[in-house]
Amino acid sequence: MTSDESPQRDARERISDPARIRALAHPVRLKLLDHLGDVDEATATECAEVVGESPASCSFHLRILEKYGYIERAERRGREKPWRVRTNDFDLRPDPDVPGSLLAVQAVAELGLESEFLRVRDYFSRVEQEEDRWVQASTFTRSAFWATAEELAEFSREVQNLTDRFAGRSADPSKRPPGARQARFLAVVNPDPEETR
């Protein structure tokens, strides 16, 4: 998730409650949350146009996201009832003292990785249509290194904070420099399984 500064948005929130985490383990809910993170607010009908679902389906999933604290109602626009993210900067992290939190994070991570894989594959399948300056500005990077658990945790925090310099641009278009496009960042920081060493 990105980090935007806004009066309605909280600081990075750590979530370990399995029920809250499992609420995200649905592709439509992840798409809705992504879309609401990209716009200031949207109605179920507006969301439906973007995510390819019916307004009724979006309304159902939006209510689930509200129930578990990811989104909230924005100010009414006449008869329209828009939604907005409560926070789009959260950290799903299992707690060893909370049964089920590890499996819940695993389910959401697998779904999120699949979604991002499809998005990145789509980008690269059409990369020849991009201007060279945008191709050169993109990267696909892989690396391996040796680190202790403490070093890996510190590195993970640094990766989470890499996009902080762009904070506020999603919610406030006036903060976007001319020619800016929405960009996506995906990073996975994890140790190799023990048996591979």
PADO-548371 format. One record per residue: residue in three letters; y, z, x of N, C-alpha, C in turn. Coordinates in pm, whole numbers, padded with zeros to 5 digits, always signed. Atoms other than C-alpha are relative to their C-alpha. Layout:
N
ALAYZXYZXYZX;...
This chain:
197
MET-00116+00000+00082+00000+00000+00000+00124+00000+00088;THR-00125+00003-00074+00356-00057+00111+00078+00127-00023;SER-00082-00119+00020+00618+00213+00149+00142-00042-00032;ASP-00135+00030+00045+00938+00165-00049+00072+00129-00029;GLU-00081-00116+00030+01217+00416-00068+00073-00025-00130;SER-00065+00011+00129+01338+00467-00424+00004+00139-00060;PRO-00005-00133+00058+01447+00770-00625-00125+00034-00080;GLN+00118-00027+00081+01139+00729-00845-00125+00015+00084;ARG+00122+00003-00080+00895+00702-00556-00006+00121+00092;ASP+00022-00117-00084+00749+00999-00373-00032-00042+00143;ALA+00047+00025-00136+00666+01029-00003-00150-00029-00006;ARG+00143+00032-00002+00314+00925+00105-00079+00115-00057;GLU+00078-00100+00071+00073+01108-00119-00146-00013+00041;ARG+00142+00000-00035-00275+01205+00000-00080+00028-00127;ILE+00082-00014+00120-00535+01163-00273-00146+00015+00041;SER+00140-00027-00030-00882+01319-00240-00082+00027-00125;ASP+00069-00027+00127-00969+01380-00606-00085-00121-00038;PRO+00088+00114+00029-01275+01162-00683+00036-00073-00129;ALA-00034+00066+00127-01166+01096-01043+00123-00089+00017;ARG-00120+00083-00024-00822+00972-00931-00033-00121+00086;ILE+00036+00112-00088-00975+00759-00658-00082-00103-00077;ARG+00085+00093+00076-01241+00610-00890+00081-00081-00102;ALA-00084+00075+00093-00963+00508-01129+00047-00132+00060;LEU-00042+00124-00067-00872+00244-00870-00117-00095+00026;ALA+00119+00081-00032-01228+00113-00838-00025-00104-00108;HIS+00011+00108+00097-01163-00177-01075+00095-00111+00045;PRO-00085+00107-00054-01031-00518-00967+00129-00023-00080;VAL-00121+00021+00079-00786-00548-01258+00104+00108+00031;ARG-00094-00109-00029-00633-00208-01182+00063-00016+00138;LEU-00058+00024-00132-00590-00295-00816+00104-00112-00007;LYS-00097+00109+00015-00419-00622-00913+00126+00048-00070;LEU-00116-00052+00072-00193-00440-01159+00085+00089+00091;LEU-00073-00089-00089-00100-00177-00903+00072-00080+00108;ASP-00064+00087-00099-00030-00446-00643+00122-00068-00060;HIS-00112+00070+00064+00189-00638-00889+00116+00095-00026;LEU-00108-00095+00027+00384-00330-00995+00065+00050+00129;GLY-00059-00034-00128+00434-00249-00629+00092-00108+00053;ASP-00081+00114-00045+00588-00594-00580+00126-00020-00084;VAL-00114+00017+00089+00830-00575-00874+00056+00137-00035;ASP-00060-00127+00038+01065-00308-01000-00073+00062-00118;GLU+00071-00044+00119+00891-00285-01337-00051-00123-00074;ALA+00056+00111+00076+00686-00499-01575-00071+00054-00124;THR+00073-00035+00122+00543-00490-01927-00144-00046+00015;ALA+00140+00043-00001+00174-00537-02004-00008-00152-00014;THR-00001+00146+00018+00254-00893-02118+00040-00070+00128;GLU-00041+00060-00127+00437-00972-01794-00110+00014+00104;CYS+00112-00020-00094+00149-00824-01594-00113-00097-00030;ALA+00109+00088+00041-00102-01030-01793+00020-00141+00054;GLU-00029+00135-00051+00071-01353-01688-00030-00012+00148;VAL+00021+00002-00145+00038-01258-01321-00146+00021+00038;VAL+00137-00034-00040-00312-01108-01309-00107-00080-00073;GLY+00097+00085+00069-00477-01354-01551-00089+00073-00098;GLU+00072-00076+00102-00588-01099-01810+00080-00003-00129;SER-00073-00008+00127-00495-01049-02174+00095+00119+00004;PRO-00089-00116+00008-00202-00820-02257-00074+00127-00045;ALA+00075-00117+00047-00447-00589-02440-00082+00061+00115;SER+00076-00049-00114-00670-00563-02132+00092+00068+00101;CYS-00095-00059-00095-00369-00500-01907+00052+00133-00052;SER-00050-00123+00059-00237-00238-02148-00102+00113+00018;PHE+00106-00100-00018-00572-00054-02135-00003+00051+00144;HIS+00009-00039-00141-00585-00058-01754+00128+00069+00048;LEU-00126-00067-00035-00217+00039-01724-00001+00145-00047;ARG+00009-00138+00049-00283+00345-01938-00093+00085+00088;ILE+00089-00072-00092-00572+00442-01707+00077+00035+00128;LEU-00078-00027-00120-00342+00408-01405+00105+00108-00025;GLU-00095-00106+00035-00085+00623-01585-00071+00135-00008;LYS+00075-00125+00017-00345+00886-01674-00028+00067+00134;TYR+00035-00055-00131-00435+00927-01307+00119+00006+00096;GLY-00120-00026-00078-00075+00938-01186+00048-00107+00094;TYR-00045+00106-00090-00032+00602-01015+00125-00070-00052;ILE-00115+00067+00058+00223+00457-01257+00059+00087-00111;GLU-00067-00071+00109+00465+00575-01524+00079-00100-00082;ARG-00084+00084+00086+00670+00436-01809+00139-00009+00061;ALA-00140+00020-00039+01003+00288-01709+00084+00009-00127;GLU-00090-00006+00115+01307+00294-01935-00024-00121-00091;ARG+00023+00108+00097+01256+00092-02253+00107-00107+00011;ARG-00092+00114+00005+01414-00254-02273-00005-00053-00143;GLY+00009+00037+00141+01475-00284-02646-00135+00041-00053;ARG+00135-00029+00051+01127-00313-02793-00104+00000+00111;GLU+00096+00008-00111+00964-00371-02455-00017+00136+00067;LYS+00034-00126-00066+00789-00082-02279-00055-00030+00140;PRO+00048+00033-00135+00774-00158-01906-00062+00119+00073;TRP+00064-00097-00089+00574+00024-01640+00059-00016+00140;ARG-00039+00007-00141+00661+00106-01280-00094+00093+00078;VAL+00083-00087-00082+00475+00261-00990+00068+00135+00016;ARG-00052-00134-00028+00515+00634-00945+00015+00016+00150;THR-00008+00009-00145+00439+00594-00578-00087-00118+00043;ASN+00084+00107-00053+00318+00290-00391-00031+00025+00147;ASP+00032-00039-00136+00266+00478-00070-00092+00121-00006;PHE+00096-00110+00006-00052+00681-00093-00114-00025+00095;ASP+00107+00000-00099-00342+00763+00131-00125+00055-00067;LEU+00128-00044+00056-00689+00773-00023-00084+00050+00116;ARG+00075-00057-00111-00882+01008+00201-00102+00099-00053;PRO+00101-00095+00048-01212+01187+00139+00023+00139+00058;ASP-00008-00140-00043-01217+01564+00162-00144+00052+00005;PRO+00139-00046-00009-01548+01709+00291-00032+00114-00094;ASP+00021-00110+00093-01499+02005+00057+00004-00044-00147;VAL-00007+00052+00138-01465+01782-00251-00116-00096-00021;PRO+00115+00088+00023-01802+01644-00365+00041-00129-00071;GLY-00026+00129+00063-01789+01276-00452+00121-00073+00054;SER-00121+00070-00047-01462+01201-00273-00033-00109+00101;LEU+00037+00102-00097-01633+01009+00008-00053-00125-00069;LEU+00053+00116+00072-01827+00785-00232+00108-00071-00078;ALA-00109+00061+00074-01513+00726-00439+00088-00084+00093;VAL-00080+00076-00097-01312+00619-00132-00077-00123+00045;GLN+00083+00113-00042-01602+00398-00024+00005-00113-00103;ALA-00002+00102+00105-01607+00217-00361+00133-00073-00005;VAL-00132+00063+00004-01231+00154-00360+00023-00084+00126;ALA-00017+00073-00125-01233+00048+00006-00076-00133-00003;GLU+00077+00124+00007-01509-00207-00054+00065-00101-00093;LEU-00068+00088+00095-01327-00350-00355+00130-00054+00060;GLY-00124+00042-00063-00996-00359-00166-00022-00099+00112;LEU+00031+00094-00108-01152-00528+00135-00042-00136-00053;GLU+00040+00127+00060-01313-00791-00084+00121-00077-00051;SER-00121+00062+00052-00981-00860-00254+00086-00057+00112;GLU-00081+00047-00113-00794-00886+00077-00068-00114+00074;PHE+00073+00110-00064-01067-01104+00228+00026-00131-00075;LEU-00022+00121+00081-01028-01350-00061+00143-00050+00014;ARG-00141+00039-00015-00648-01347-00028+00024-00066+00135;VAL-00019+00055-00135-00656-01407+00349-00073-00134+00013;ARG+00073+00127-00006-00922-01677+00313+00078-00110-00073;ASP-00081+00097+00074-00704-01850+00053+00119-00046+00084;TYR-00113+00037-00086-00406-01839+00291-00044-00098+00109;PHE+00044+00087-00109-00602-01990+00579-00055-00134-00050;SER+00049+00128+00053-00756-02256+00355+00115-00096-00030;ARG-00115+00085+00029-00404-02383+00283+00107+00008+00109;VAL-00098-00022-00106-00235-02302+00614+00068-00129+00046;GLU-00061+00127-00042-00174-02672+00688+00121-00037-00085;GLN-00116+00026+00086+00080-02672+00402+00121+00085+00039;GLU-00109-00087-00042+00291-02406+00574+00083-00065+00110;GLU-00084+00043-00112+00586-02478+00803-00054+00067+00127;ASP+00054-00052-00125+00492-02428+01166+00060+00136+00036;ARG-00061-00129-00035+00740-02139+01207-00069+00115-00072;TRP+00071-00105+00072+00552-01942+00939-00143+00016+00053;VAL+00134-00008-00060+00215-02029+01094+00007+00079+00130;GLN-00015-00068-00128+00337-01913+01435+00034+00149-00018;ALA-00037-00139+00027+00471-01591+01280-00117+00082-00052;SER+00118-00069+00054+00129-01506+01131-00096+00035+00112;THR+00100-00035-00101-00159-01346+01315-00129+00043-00067;PHE+00130-00057+00032-00525-01270+01284-00046+00063+00130;THR+00025-00071-00125-00599-01006+01542-00122+00089-00013;ARG+00115-00090-00009-00919-00831+01638+00001+00061+00139;SER+00013-00063-00131-00967-00581+01916-00095+00117-00009;ALA+00090-00115-00009-01206-00311+02029+00050+00089+00112;PHE-00046-00095-00101-01124+00002+02225-00076+00130-00017;TRP+00066-00130+00003-01262+00345+02308+00106+00106-00026;ALA-00096-00105+00033-01090+00648+02155-00073+00122-00053;THR+00054-00122+00060-01154+01008+02058+00038+00001-00148;ALA-00034-00012+00142-01140+01111+01690+00148+00033-00016;GLU-00142-00037+00008-00797+01265+01753+00089-00120+00031;GLU-00077+00119-00034-00666+00948+01921-00007-00103-00112;LEU+00017+00096+00108-00807+00734+01641+00083+00042-00122;ALA-00081-00049+00112-00640+00955+01377+00148-00025+00025;GLU-00140+00024-00033-00306+00928+01558+00033-00149-00012;PHE-00019+00145+00009-00344+00550+01587+00003-00045-00146;SER+00002+00033+00143-00430+00529+01215+00134+00032-00065;ARG-00131-00037+00055-00108+00714+01128+00107-00098+00044;GLU-00099+00096-00051+00093+00478+01349-00013-00133-00074;VAL+00022+00125+00073-00064+00176+01176+00056+00012-00142;GLN-00052-00021+00135+00018+00323+00833+00152-00010-00005;ASN-00146-00003-00001+00382+00353+00937+00065-00128+00052;LEU-00056+00121-00059+00423+00005+01087+00097-00075-00090;THR-00087+00077+00090+00585-00144+00777+00119+00081-00052;ASP-00112-00082+00046+00834+00141+00726+00136-00068+00021;ARG-00129+00065-00028+01111-00075+00878+00044-00094-00112;PHE-00033+00091+00111+01093-00298+00567+00016+00075-00132;ALA-00007-00083+00121+01120-00008+00319+00118-00038-00087;GLY-00105+00026+00096+01319-00073+00006+00017-00144-00040;ARG-00022+00142+00028+01301-00452+00011-00072-00049-00125;SER+00068+00042+00123+01049-00482-00274+00082+00039-00121;ALA-00074-00050+00116+01252-00271-00513+00142-00054-00006;ASP-00140+00042-00004+01595-00397-00401+00013-00133+00073;PRO-00010+00133-00063+01622-00773-00340+00123-00017+00089;SER-00120+00014-00084+01971-00728-00189-00027+00044+00145;LYS+00036-00044-00135+01800-00567+00114-00079-00105+00076;ARG+00079+00106-00065+01604-00886+00187+00093-00098+00072;PRO-00083+00098-00068+01758-01108+00456-00027-00141-00053;PRO+00021+00137+00046+01808-01476+00371-00125-00060+00065;GLY+00120+00065-00051+01485-01671+00407-00122+00089+00004;ALA+00115-00092-00004+01261-01364+00373-00103-00040-00106;ARG+00111+00021+00093+00922-01412+00209-00082+00127-00002;GLN+00090-00116+00004+00681-01149+00091-00114-00026+00098;ALA+00109+00009-00096+00428-01083+00364-00101+00108-00032;ARG+00107-00098+00023+00100-00893+00358-00052+00048+00134;PHE+00053-00062-00122-00044-00657+00615-00128+00072-00037;LEU+00128-00067+00019-00405-00546+00631-00048+00046+00136;ALA+00055-00052-00124-00541-00322+00900-00113+00095-00035;VAL+00113-00092+00017-00872-00142+00922-00022+00064+00136;VAL+00023-00073-00124-00909+00125+01186-00122+00089-00022;ASN+00121-00080+00017-01259+00267+01218-00085-00003+00126;PRO+00092+00003-00115-01513+00366+01482-00123-00083-00035;ASP+00129+00064+00022-01829+00165+01525-00101+00106-00040;PRO+00105-00098+00032-02136+00333+01375-00067+00051+00128;GLU+00060-00064-00117-02308+00570+01618-00109-00083+00065;GLU+00115+00071-00057-02618+00352+01658+00037-00125+00077;THR-00037+00122-00072-02416+00057+01796+00048+00028+00140;ARG-00054-00029-00134-02305+00241+02109-00107+00008+00103;
